[in-house]
Amino acid sequence: MAFEKVTVPRDYSPGNPHVTQRGDAATVRRAIPADARIGYWTASDGWKLRRFDWPAPARRGRILFQTGRGDSVEKYLETFAHLHARGWSVTAFDWRGQGGSGRLSADPHIGHVDDYTVYDRDLAAFWVDWRAEGDGDGQPHVVLGHSMGGMMVMRALAARAIDADAAILVAPMIGLKSPVGAGIAGRAARWMAAHGNPARGAWRSNERPGSIASRQTLLTHDRSRYDDEGWWQEQNPALRLGPPSWTWLAHGFAAAAELAVDPRIETIKTPILMLIADADKLVEPRAALRLGVRLPDAQIVRFGRESAHEILREANGVRNRALAAIDSFLAAVVPVRA
């Protein structure tokens, strides 16, 4: 498995964004930093996962950031900039089947995966290679997962597939929201996946079926940050993704149910920070809270109606509180090493 560098020119997109580390928030969110690099990591089966690396000269440590379903690394450039400014080298990759890491269905706008073990293998193997890249530098290695990324980080920690010095879970997908309950919804998703094309979309649009709320309302109260995603997709249409497949959904419900009874949760020694939005309409915050109290070393920070699902892309009041909690947590559990 290898890292293949791809040069990111200043005219990275048709919009020719200014590539800079400085400037106002909108500039940071819509620019690839000049000293960052976008390339590909090749899995053992030959699949190429698109990765982002932003080394920090201060050498505070290294953070692997895992995005949510349907995301690409561009959505979190502002968060990367915050971490980088505090001395953290930031790496992220687009999950197989989304972002710039190809598709697993014939329809490029459907987020499909045959089984979540595909994600498990990619994360575990990438972690081994990524850790090896920093061997001998004495830096701590931290993992941060948002939404689906948070679920996959939790699965990896429970399986001992990664050995992080600390972990941060932001609005983790420990359970999926459903008006009929997870049990009924999971059985319905499995039935639908088993009848017809399992890679077909579970619904036509939006982040959940039958929602009367706008997609923005489900994700963030900050219109400008919400618009960043669409802006990047206009620059690179290959990043665009729509609803999940029935198979993705069925495995999402099943994976959450497995975590709810997994006895390995109580044996995880890694210090963990959980940021939970109580008003989340996409993932089930109560499931995350139930899992959080089972962890031997966990801190939980909760947000109320002021926060939708994407806590790190929320309005400044929420986002700044979340970043302060992350900074404080990391300062306490992975102090600066001489």
Secondary structure as GFF3:
##gff-version 3
##sequence-region A 1 338
A	DSSP	beta_strand	3	6	.	.	.	ID=ss1
A	DSSP	alpha_helix	25	29	.	.	.	ID=ss2
A	DSSP	beta_strand	37	42	.	.	.	ID=ss3
A	DSSP	beta_strand	48	54	.	.	.	ID=ss4
A	DSSP	beta_strand	61	66	.	.	.	ID=ss5
A	DSSP	three_ten_helix	73	76	.	.	.	ID=ss6
A	DSSP	alpha_helix	77	85	.	.	.	ID=ss7
A	DSSP	beta_strand	88	93	.	.	.	ID=ss8
A	DSSP	alpha_helix	117	133	.	.	.	ID=ss9
A	DSSP	beta_strand	141	146	.	.	.	ID=ss10
A	DSSP	alpha_helix	148	158	.	.	.	ID=ss11
A	DSSP	beta_strand	166	170	.	.	.	ID=ss12
A	DSSP	alpha_helix	182	194	.	.	.	ID=ss13
A	DSSP	alpha_helix	215	219	.	.	.	ID=ss14
A	DSSP	alpha_helix	223	235	.	.	.	ID=ss15
A	DSSP	three_ten_helix	237	239	.	.	.	ID=ss16
A	DSSP	alpha_helix	246	260	.	.	.	ID=ss17
A	DSSP	three_ten_helix	263	267	.	.	.	ID=ss18
A	DSSP	beta_strand	272	277	.	.	.	ID=ss19
A	DSSP	alpha_helix	285	292	.	.	.	ID=ss20
A	DSSP	beta_strand	298	303	.	.	.	ID=ss21
A	DSSP	three_ten_helix	311	313	.	.	.	ID=ss22
A	DSSP	alpha_helix	316	333	.	.	.	ID=ss23
###
